[in-house]
Amino acid sequence: MLNDIIHQMEPSERFQYAQLLGHLATVDNTVSKAEMAFFEQRLGATLLSPERKEQLRKQLNKKINLEKHLQTMHPRSIKLALRDIALMTMADREIDESERAVLKMVAKAAGLTEKHVDALLQWTVKGFHWMQEGYNALDI
């Protein structure tokens, strides 16, 4: 596993972070296998209890008031969530307008701009290429 700092957040922040990821996963009313795999991976990084993780899974199809949700989060947590929802949007190799709108709204709540969103999306593309190099090295 790559080094991450999600586990350093308070449990309530980790839960809100995961709720935000869940919101993005379902914002286009479909959850691809790749998006679900990514959600589960990041859910593991939260180190939340099995009960809390199950609660998050059950909430996946419930809409949240994104604006209110973001107002209750710390800027650092919002930025980490933005990083991971940028990755999640690219998991199925396409970003629809509803996903892009969420990215912009989350960035704004963190004090960031659309340029930051674009930079994150470019970073995710580089990351996918990096992962592919590993598969290529293994002839997969």
Buried (B, 14 or more C-beta within 10 A) or exposed (E): EEEEEBEEBEEEBBBBBBBBBBBBBBBBEEBBEEBBEBBEBBBEBBBBEEEBBEBBBEBBEEEBEBEEBBEEBBEEBBBBBBBBBBBBBBBBEEBEEEBBEBBBBBBBBBEBEEEBBEEBBEBBEEBBEEEEEEEEEEEE
